[in-house]
Amino acid sequence: MSSKVREVIPDPEAEGALAALRRARLDAERVALTTGTYLIQAKDGKPVRVAPRPEVAKTSPASGRGSKSV
């Protein structure tokens, strides 16, 4: 993790939560790519449809996390 982010999130538990959120985002993008749907993301406090990044399909889910195959 970059030192810039570490300055903002000094707590190891919070750092773990950030990593979990990133994994969840990747999982959601994989599902969206598989199902041909969009992600919903808040921007300026309003919900916005966001297309999943195509390069996410090239990555594989982390093994041993108990994630389901899509």
C-alpha positions in Angstrom: 0.0 0.0 0.0 1.4 3.4 -0.8 2.7 5.6 1.9 0.2 8.3 0.9 -2.8 6.0 1.7 -1.1 4.8 4.8 -1.0 8.4 6.1 -4.7 8.5 5.7 -5.4 5.0 7.1 -2.9 4.3 9.8 -5.0 1.6 11.6 -4.2 -2.0 10.4 -7.9 -3.0 10.8 -9.0 -0.1 8.6 -6.3 -1.0 6.1 -7.7 -4.6 6.0 -11.2 -3.2 5.5 -10.0 -1.1 2.5 -8.4 -4.3 1.0 -11.8 -6.1 1.5 -13.7 -3.3 -0.2 -11.3 -3.5 -3.2 -11.8 -7.3 -3.4 -15.6 -6.8 -3.2 -15.4 -4.2 -6.1 -13.5 -6.7 -8.2 -16.0 -9.5 -7.5 -18.9 -7.1 -8.3 -17.2 -6.2 -11.6 -16.7 -9.8 -12.5 -20.4 -10.5 -11.9 -21.4 -7.4 -13.9 -19.2 -8.5 -16.8 -20.7 -12.0 -16.7 -24.3 -10.8 -16.6 -23.9 -7.9 -18.9 -25.0 -5.4 -16.3 -23.6 -2.1 -14.8 -22.3 -1.3 -11.3 -24.0 1.4 -9.3 -21.7 3.9 -7.8 -22.3 7.1 -5.8 -20.9 10.2 -7.4 -21.5 13.6 -5.8 -24.1 11.8 -3.6 -26.1 10.5 -6.5 -26.3 7.0 -7.9 -24.5 6.6 -11.3 -24.3 3.6 -13.6 -20.7 2.6 -14.2 -19.6 0.0 -16.8 -17.2 -2.7 -15.3 -13.7 -2.5 -16.5 -13.0 -5.2 -19.2 -9.5 -5.9 -17.9 -11.1 -7.3 -14.7 -12.2 -10.3 -16.7 -8.6 -11.2 -17.3 -7.9 -11.4 -13.6 -8.8 -14.5 -11.5 -10.5 -14.4 -8.2 -8.2 -14.9 -5.2 -8.3 -18.5 -4.2 -9.0 -19.6 -0.6 -11.3 -16.7 0.2 -14.4 -18.8 -0.2 -15.6 -16.7 -3.2 -18.1 -18.3 -5.5 -17.3 -18.9 -9.2 -19.4 -16.9 -11.5 
